[in-house]
C-alpha cells in the first residue's frame, strides 16, 4: 500500500493546498521546478558520461583483453561456462532466428555456451514448431542446445517470464550442468528477451568483468538495453518512449549505488541456485532476483554495470492505436515493479545483519523512485497552474499569482536543455538505415517535444495505475503481460 498511498496523498495534497494555501503551493512549485532543473542537469551529465563509456566499450576487443589477462585467482576465461536462456512465447520464427543468428556470430568460444530456448506449453503447437526449426538450424553451433517446455499447470505461478526462465534453468541444471559436473561457481547464467540482439564482443565483456570484479561471486552484471531494433518502424511518440527508457538505463549505469537488474542480466549460477532461482509468482522477476540475493547474502550483493549494449525491439504494433495500448500496458508492467517495496521493507525488518544505513539508503531510493515516477511529471506539467485556477480571488490579486506562470515557464525552458541533450544523443544512437536522409534528422529532433506528453500519459498514468492496483489488493493484481513483438522483415510484418 505504501507506493500508491504516498503518490495519491501527494496529488491530493497538491490540489487541496492549492485551494486553501495557494501562496504556499506556488512557492513549493517554484522550488520544485528549480530542483527539477538541477536534477535534469545532474542526470544529463551522467547520461553523457555513460554514453562516452559505452562507445569506448563497443570499440574494445574484449576477447583479446581476456587472452592477455591470463588466470585471475586461479581461473581463466576458458574455465567459464555460459548458461544462456531465451524465454519465448508466440514470437515469430523470423524474430527468434534473428536472435540466434546474432548469438552465433559471437566471437567468444561457443563450445562454452549452454543455450536454452524456453517455450511455453500454453503457446501451443506453433511455438513448438518454431523451436524445433531453430534447434535443427543451430543445434551444432553451440556446446549444448536445449529446448524446454514450461508447463501451464504449476500451482501458484504467474504465467510469465520468471516462471519460464526458472523452469529452463532447472532443466539445464538437471540435463547438462549436473550430469557433466559443470562447477556452479564457474558458470555464468544470462537471461535475455527473445528479441535481443547481442553484439559479438558481449560475452567477452561479461566474462572479463566477472573475472576482474572485486566481489565476482556476489554480483549481478547488467548491460545497457537499447530499444532500437525496429526504431525506424516506431511512430514518433513510441520512438521518444524507447529512447527515454534507453537513456534512463544509461544514467543508472553511472550510478551503481542505485542500480538493480533489469530485463537482460547475468549472474553466477551458484548464487542463482542458492537463492532458489527467479521467483515464479511475481511480475517483476528481473529486479526481484537482485533483492532475493541482497536479502539472502545480508546486503552483500551489488550490480556491476556493463557499459556494453544489447539491442531489443521498441514496442511497436501493426496499427497506431494498438501501439498506444501496448505502450501503456508495457509501462504499467514496468511500474508494477513497485511490488518489490513490501518485499524489501519486510526483508529489512526481518534481517538484522544488514546495516541500518544501507537499509535506509536503499529503502528511500526505491520508494522515492516509484513515487517520482508517478507524480513528478504531473506536478511539473499539470499541477503548476492549480493555485491560479482554484486559489481564489485573494491570491489572484497578488504579484506572485501574476508572475507564477512566467517564473515556472522560464525554469522549464532552462530545464529543456535535458530534452535537447537527449535529442542529440538519440541521433548518434540511430542505427544506419538506407532510407535515412539528411532532412530526417531535424524531424527526429522535433519528436522530442512530445516528451512532456509521453512522461504523463505513458509515465505517470501507468505508474499510478500499477500502484493503485497494489493498493487495492489481490482482486486488482496484475498478471504478466507479454509485449507482442512486431518487426518488418523482408517487407512483411512478423
C-alpha positions in Angstrom: 0.0 0.0 0.0 3.0 2.4 0.5 3.8 3.4 -3.1 0.2 4.1 -4.1 -0.7 5.7 -0.8 2.2 8.1 -1.0 1.6 9.0 -4.6 -2.2 9.6 -4.2 -1.6 11.5 -1.0 0.9 13.8 -2.8 -1.5 14.6 -5.6 -4.4 15.1 -3.2 -2.4 17.5 -1.0 -1.3 19.5 -4.1 -5.0 20.0 -5.0 -6.3 20.8 -1.5 -3.4 23.1 -0.6 -3.7 24.9 -3.9 -7.2 25.7 -2.9 -6.6 26.5 0.8 -3.0 27.7 0.8 -2.2 28.9 -2.8 0.8 31.0 -1.8 2.5 28.1 -0.1 1.9 25.8 -3.1 3.1 28.5 -5.6 6.3 28.8 -3.7 6.6 25.0 -3.5 6.1 24.6 -7.2 8.8 27.2 -8.0 11.2 25.4 -5.6 10.2 22.0 -7.1 10.8 23.2 -10.7 14.2 24.6 -9.6 15.0 21.3 -8.0 14.0 19.6 -11.3 16.2 22.0 -13.3 19.3 21.0 -11.3 18.3 17.3 -11.3 18.0 17.5 -15.1 21.5 18.9 -15.4 22.8 16.3 -13.0 21.2 13.4 -14.9 22.3 14.9 -18.3 25.9 14.8 -17.1 25.5 11.1 -16.0 24.0 10.4 -19.4 26.8 11.9 -21.3 29.3 10.1 -19.2 27.6 6.7 -19.8 27.3 7.4 -23.5 31.0 8.1 -23.8 31.9 5.0 -21.8 29.5 2.8 -23.9 31.2 3.9 -27.1 34.6 3.1 -25.6 33.3 -0.4 -24.6 31.9 -1.0 -28.0 35.3 -0.3 -29.6 37.2 -2.5 -27.2 38.3 -6.0 -28.2 37.2 -7.8 -25.0 38.2 -11.3 -26.2 41.8 -10.1 -26.7 41.8 -8.5 -23.3 40.7 -11.9 -21.9 43.5 -13.7 -23.7 46.1 -11.3 -22.3 44.5 -11.3 -18.8 45.5 -14.9 -18.1 44.4 -16.5 -14.9 42.8 -14.5 -12.2 42.7 -16.1 -8.7 43.4 -19.5 -10.5 40.6 -19.1 -13.1 40.9 -18.2 -16.8 38.1 -17.3 -19.2 38.3 -20.8 -20.7 37.2 -22.2 -17.4 33.9 -20.3 -17.5 30.7 -21.8 -18.9 27.8 -19.6 -20.0 24.2 -20.8 -19.5 22.2 -18.6 -21.9 18.4 -18.6 -21.5 15.9 -17.2 -24.0 12.3 -17.5 -22.8 9.8 -17.2 -25.6 6.0 -17.2 -26.1 4.4 -16.8 -29.5 7.1 -14.8 -31.3 7.6 -15.5 -35.0 10.3 -17.7 -36.4 11.9 -14.8 -38.1 12.4 -12.8 -34.8 13.7 -15.9 -33.0 16.0 -16.8 -35.8 17.5 -13.3 -35.9 18.4 -13.6 -32.2 20.1 -16.9 -32.7 22.0 -15.6 -35.8 23.4 -12.8 -33.6 24.3 -15.3 -30.9 26.1 -17.5 -33.4 28.1 -14.5 -34.7 29.7 -14.0 -31.2 33.4 -14.2 -31.3 33.5 -16.0 -27.9 34.3 -19.8 -27.9 30.8 -21.1 -28.5 31.6 -24.5 -27.1 31.4 -22.8 -23.7 27.7 -22.0 -24.4 24.8 -23.9 -22.9 21.9 -22.4 -24.8 18.3 -22.9 -23.7 15.2 -21.9 -25.7 12.4 -21.9 -23.2 8.9 -22.2 -24.7 5.5 -22.2 -23.0 3.2 -25.2 -23.1 0.3 -22.8 -23.4 1.8 -21.2 -26.5 0.7 -24.4 -28.4 2.0 -26.3 -31.4 3.2 -23.2 -33.4 5.7 -22.3 -30.7 6.9 -25.9 -30.6 7.4 -25.9 -34.4 9.3 -22.7 -34.2 11.6 -24.1 -31.5 12.3 -27.3 -33.4 13.2 -25.3 -36.6 15.6 -23.2 -34.5 17.2 -26.3 -33.0 17.5 -28.0 -36.3 19.4 -25.0 -37.7 21.5 -24.1 -34.7 21.9 -27.3 -32.7 25.6 -27.8 -33.7 26.5 -24.1 -33.3 26.9 -24.2 -29.5 28.3 -26.5 -26.9 24.9 -27.6 -25.7 21.4 -26.7 -27.0 18.2 -27.4 -25.1 14.5 -26.8 -25.7 12.5 -26.7 -22.5 8.7 -26.5 -22.3 7.3 -24.7 -19.2 4.1 -26.5 -18.0 1.0 -24.4 -17.8 -0.4 -26.2 -14.7 2.0 -25.4 -11.9 0.1 -24.2 -8.9 0.9 -20.7 -7.5 2.8 -19.5 -10.5 2.2 -16.4 -12.6 2.4 -17.4 -16.2 5.3 -15.2 -17.5 9.0 -14.7 -18.0 10.1 -15.5 -14.4 8.4 -18.9 -14.2 9.6 -19.8 -17.7 13.2 -19.0 -17.2 13.2 -20.7 -13.8 11.9 -23.9 -15.4 14.5 -23.5 -18.1 17.4 -23.0 -15.7 16.4 -26.0 -13.5 16.1 -28.2 -16.7 19.6 -27.1 -17.8 20.9 -28.0 -14.4 19.2 -31.4 -14.5 20.1 -32.3 -18.1 23.5 -30.7 -18.6 25.2 -28.9 -15.7 24.8 -31.7 -13.1 25.4 -34.7 -15.4 28.6 -33.1 -16.8 29.7 -31.9 -13.4 30.0 -28.3 -14.5 31.1 -26.3 -11.4 28.3 -23.9 -10.3 30.9 -21.2 -9.3 32.4 -21.2 -12.8 29.1 -20.9 -14.6 27.5 -17.6 -15.5 23.8 -17.6 -16.3 22.4 -14.9 -18.6 18.8 -14.4 -19.5 17.6 -12.4 -22.5 14.3 -11.4 -24.1 13.8 -13.3 -27.3 14.2 -10.2 -29.4 17.6 -9.4 -28.0 20.4 -8.7 -30.5 23.8 -9.5 -29.0 27.0 -7.9 -30.3 29.9 -10.2 -31.0 32.0 -8.9 -28.0 29.2 -9.2 -25.4 30.3 -12.4 -23.7 34.0 -11.3 -23.7 33.0 -8.1 -22.0 30.8 -10.0 -19.5 33.5 -12.6 -18.7 36.2 -10.0 -18.3 34.1 -8.1 -15.8 33.2 -11.3 -13.9 36.8 -12.4 -13.6 38.1 -9.0 -12.5 35.2 -7.9 -10.3 36.2 -7.4 -6.6 33.2 -9.4 -5.5 32.6 -11.5 -8.6 30.6 -14.2 -6.8 28.3 -11.7 -5.1 27.4 -9.6 -8.1 25.0 -9.3 -10.9 26.1 -8.0 -14.3 23.9 -5.5 -16.2 24.3 -4.4 -19.8 22.7 -1.3 -21.3 19.3 -2.1 -23.0 18.9 -0.2 -26.3 15.4 -0.4 -27.7 16.5 0.2 -31.3 16.0 -3.0 -33.4 12.9 -1.6 -35.1 13.2 2.0 -34.2 12.5 3.2 -37.7 9.1 1.5 -37.7 8.0 3.2 -34.5 5.7 6.2 -34.6 7.1 9.4 -33.1 5.8 9.0 -29.6 6.9 5.4 -29.4 10.4 6.4 -30.6 10.6 9.0 -27.8 9.5 6.4 -25.2 12.0 3.9 -26.5 14.9 6.3 -26.3 13.8 7.7 -22.9 13.9 4.1 -21.5 17.3 3.6 -23.0 18.7 6.8 -21.6 17.3 6.1 -18.2 19.2 2.8 -18.0 22.3 4.5 -19.3 22.0 7.1 -16.5 21.6 4.3 -13.9 24.8 2.6 -15.2 26.8 5.6 -13.9 25.1 5.4 -10.5 25.8 1.8 -9.4 24.7 2.6 -5.9 21.1 2.8 -7.3 21.5 0.1 -10.0 19.4 -3.1 -9.9 18.9 -5.8 -12.5 16.5 -5.2 -15.4 15.4 -7.4 -18.3 18.7 -8.8 -19.7 21.2 -9.6 -17.0 23.8 -12.1 -15.9 24.8 -13.6 -12.5 26.8 -16.6 -11.1 24.8 -19.8 -11.3 25.9 -20.7 -7.8 24.1 -17.7 -6.3 21.1 -18.3 -8.5 20.8 -21.8 -7.2 21.3 -20.8 -3.6 18.5 -18.2 -3.6 16.1 -20.7 -5.3 16.1 -19.2 -8.9 13.8 -16.4 -10.0 10.5 -16.1 -8.2 7.6 -17.5 -10.2 4.7 -15.6 -8.6 5.8 -12.1 -9.3 5.6 -9.8 -12.4 9.0 -8.1 -12.0 11.2 -11.1 -11.6 14.2 -9.3 -13.2 14.5 -6.8 -10.4 13.3 -9.2 -7.7 16.2 -11.5 -8.3 18.5 -8.7 -7.2 16.6 -8.3 -3.9 16.5 -12.1 -3.4 20.3 -12.1 -3.5 20.5 -8.9 -1.4 18.5 -10.4 1.4 20.0 -13.9 1.2 23.6 -12.5 1.4 22.7 -9.9 4.1 23.3 -6.9 1.9 26.5 -8.3 0.3 25.2 -8.1 -3.2 25.6 -5.4 -5.9 25.2 -4.9 -9.7 28.4 -4.4 -11.8 27.5 -2.1 -14.7 28.5 -3.4 -18.1 28.7 -0.3 -20.3 28.0 -2.6 -23.2 24.8 -2.5 -25.1 22.3 -5.2 -26.0 19.6 -4.2 -28.5 15.9 -5.0 -28.3 12.7 -4.1 -30.1 10.9 -0.8 -29.5 7.3 -1.5 -28.5 5.5 -1.3 -31.9 2.2 -2.8 -33.1 0.8 -3.1 -36.6 -1.5 -0.2 -36.0 -1.0 3.2 -34.4 -3.8 2.7 -31.8 -2.6 -0.7 -30.9 0.8 0.7 -30.4 -0.7 3.2 -27.9 -2.4 0.4 -26.0 0.7 -1.8 -25.9 2.9 1.1 -24.8 0.6 1.8 -21.9 0.5 -1.9 -20.9 4.2 -2.3 -21.0 4.9 0.8 -18.9 2.3 -0.4 -16.4 4.0 -3.7 -16.2 7.3 -2.0 -15.5 5.6 0.3 -13.0 4.4 -2.8 -11.2 8.0 -3.2 -10.0 6.6 -1.4 -7.0 5.6 -4.8 -5.8 9.2 -5.1 -4.6 8.6 -2.4 -2.0 6.9 -4.7 0.6 9.4 -7.4 -0.1 12.2 -5.0 0.6 10.7 -3.4 3.7 9.7 -6.7 5.3 13.1 -8.1 4.4 14.8 -5.2 6.1 12.7 -5.7 9.2 13.5 -9.4 9.5 17.2 -9.3 8.5 19.2 -7.8 11.4 22.6 -8.4 9.7 22.1 -5.7 7.1 23.5 -2.4 8.4 20.9 0.3 9.2 22.5 2.9 7.0 22.2 0.5 4.0 18.5 -0.2 4.8 17.6 3.5 5.0 19.6 4.3 1.8 18.1 1.6 -0.3 14.6 2.0 1.2 14.5 5.7 0.4 15.9 5.3 -3.1 13.4 2.6 -4.1 10.3 4.3 -2.7 11.4 7.7 -4.0 12.0 6.4 -7.5 8.5 4.9 -7.7 6.9 8.0 -6.1 8.7 10.4 -8.5 7.7 8.2 -11.5 4.1 8.5 -10.6 4.0 12.2 -9.5 6.8 14.4 -10.8 5.6 14.9 -14.4 2.1 15.7 -13.1 3.4 18.2 -10.7 5.6 19.9 -13.2 3.4 19.9 -16.3 -0.1 19.8 -15.0 -0.5 21.0 -11.4 1.6 24.1 -11.6 -1.4 26.1 -12.7 -3.7 24.9 -9.8 -3.0 27.8 -7.4 -4.1 30.2 -10.2 -7.1 28.2 -11.1 -8.6 27.4 -7.7 -6.6 29.7 -5.3 -9.4 32.3 -5.1 -9.6 36.0 -5.8 -7.3 37.0 -2.9 -4.4 35.0 -4.4 -5.2 36.3 -7.9 -4.6 39.9 -6.8 -1.0 39.1 -5.7 2.2 39.7 -7.6 3.1 36.0 -7.1 0.0 34.9 -8.9 0.8 37.2 -11.8 4.4 36.0 -12.0 4.0 32.3 -11.3 3.5 31.3 -15.0 6.4 33.4 -16.1 8.7 32.0 -13.4 7.9 28.4 -13.9 7.9 28.8 -17.7 11.4 30.3 -17.5 12.7 27.5 -15.3 11.2 24.8 -17.5 12.8 26.5 -20.6 16.2 26.2 -18.9 15.4 22.6 -18.0 14.7 21.8 -21.7 18.5 21.5 -22.0 17.9 17.9 -20.9 15.5 17.3 -23.8 17.9 18.9 -26.3 20.8 16.8 -25.0 18.7 13.6 -25.3 17.6 14.5 -28.8 21.1 15.0 -30.0 22.3 11.7 -28.4 19.4 9.8 -29.9 20.6 10.9 -33.4 24.0 9.5 -32.6 22.5 6.2 -31.4 20.3 5.7 -34.5 21.4 2.6 -36.4 22.3 3.1 -40.1 19.4 2.8 -42.5 19.4 3.0 -46.3 16.3 5.3 -46.4 17.6 7.9 -43.9 18.2 11.3 -45.5 19.8 14.4 -44.0 16.4 16.2 -43.7 15.1 13.3 -41.5 17.4 14.2 -38.6 15.8 17.6 -37.7 12.5 15.8 -37.8 13.7 13.2 -35.4 14.9 16.0 -33.0 11.5 17.7 -33.2 9.9 14.4 -32.0 11.3 15.1 -28.6 8.9 18.0 -28.0 6.4 15.2 -27.4 8.3 14.3 -24.2 6.0 16.2 -21.7 3.0 14.2 -23.1 4.8 10.9 -23.0 6.0 11.5 -19.5 2.4 11.9 -18.3 0.4 9.6 -20.5 3.0 6.8 -20.7 4.8 7.5 -17.5 2.8 8.9 -14.6 -0.6 7.3 -15.6 0.6 3.7 -15.9 2.8 4.0 -12.8 -0.2 5.3 -10.8 -2.4 2.5 -12.3 0.1 -0.1 -11.2 0.5 1.4 -7.7 -3.3 1.7 -7.2 -3.8 -1.9 -8.1 -1.2 -2.9 -5.5 -3.0 -0.5 -3.0 -6.4 -2.1 -3.7 -5.2 -5.7 -3.1 -5.5 -9.2 -4.6 -8.6 -8.6 -6.6 -6.8 -6.0 -8.8 -3.5 -7.7 -9.0 -1.7 -7.7 -12.4 -0.5 -10.8 -14.2 2.5 -10.8 -16.5 1.6 -9.0 -19.8 3.8 -10.3 -22.6 4.8 -7.5 -25.0 3.9 -8.6 -28.6 6.9 -8.4 -30.9 6.4 -6.9 -34.4 9.1 -6.1 -36.9 9.5 -5.6 -40.6 11.5 -8.5 -42.2 11.9 -8.6 -46.0 9.0 -6.2 -46.5 6.5 -8.0 -44.3 5.4 -7.6 -40.6 6.4 -10.6 -38.4 
